[in-house]
């Protein structure tokens, strides 16, 4: 055997379209991330009965998670841009998997709040990290699809959690439900450490794919008005940064209202706890379709010759208008009608959200993508904390109707502000 033959045998086998394997890992991470966080939301009706929690008490649990999540988004974004995607997500997934596992030891409202805070701190890195990985691995024409793929894991994770958590609860009790879901992240870490490396030096990437990715990065660097890595204070001087931050700050609270409160809302409308899980999954499945609709259709428009930012803005408009249907839910108590209206609204939200997530990779160099994504996540976290306090108080003292009316109007404001702040030149490229 010659030395060349020996080298060929020892060299790792290349994988075709390796970037989509990476996309699959990001999708799996998001699924697990949402299973871990949604376990509490799905079991909330049971835990509320067991511990005699009011809606304000439950809001405190949600806020414990959101406070850490809000702070952690900006911190983790800067952390990921400094230490890199591979090491950064390894540390943060390990963190939140331990926190999810330890939730099984909770004994009351305070201890639940502590473990939810720890979970939120770790989970905050998923979206900045996944967005950064997409910017590293995918050309602009494919990023809409790639973001749709990993972001769809949130709705799929919520659907899986709705069945898995209830099944585990009935079979083993709520403590073992948290033990089981908390172990999933450790399994993901094995695959992540084995497969993820930057495309520049990945041992299993085909040379043609490496050159395609590097050529796209080189073209983006030539056309960018920003340095490869920009300090966060400089980023905050750009209207595009504020367009992304405001868009996510105003729309994410609507999604988290549905994710955290939908099961409770169904019960409040007269649907039995045992029957609510028949309808709980529908808005999340619709959101999954919305991710691919927004990401795929915007990528299709780019391939048809649309400027990148103009293609994204088209689905910002669709999402803002579609979410306004939430106000219609106050006029019916039919569970199927409620699920359908919530479903279309989350479909529209997901298309909107996919654009917000992908825009940092379109507008900013790779060294700043996670930072901008993290800052937008912090804004969303703060907005969600405020909205959660509002939902808890208003639903306890009045009803859910004012909340739903507000949730239908706020996305329209977000839509207008994003269109104004994310300005483009005549060719559709972002202005400095």
CORHU-V563798 format. One record per run of one state. SS is the DSSP state (h for helix, s for strand, l for the rest). FROM is the first residue (numbers start at 0). LEN is the number of residues. If there is no record, write none. Layout:
SS,FROM,LEN + SS,FROM,LEN
//
This chain:
l,0,2 + h,2,8 + l,10,4 + s,14,1 + l,15,2 + h,17,34 + l,51,3 + h,54,29 + l,83,1 + h,84,21 + l,105,3 + h,108,15 + l,123,1 + h,124,13 + l,137,2 + h,139,33 + l,172,1 + h,173,22 + l,195,3 + h,198,3 + l,201,3 + s,204,1 + l,205,1 + h,206,17 + l,223,8 + h,231,4 + l,235,3 + h,238,30 + l,268,4 + h,272,8 + l,280,1 + h,281,22 + l,303,4 + h,307,24 + l,331,3 + h,334,29 + l,363,2 + h,365,32 + l,397,3 + h,400,21 + l,421,2 + s,423,1 + l,424,5 + s,429,1 + l,430,2
//
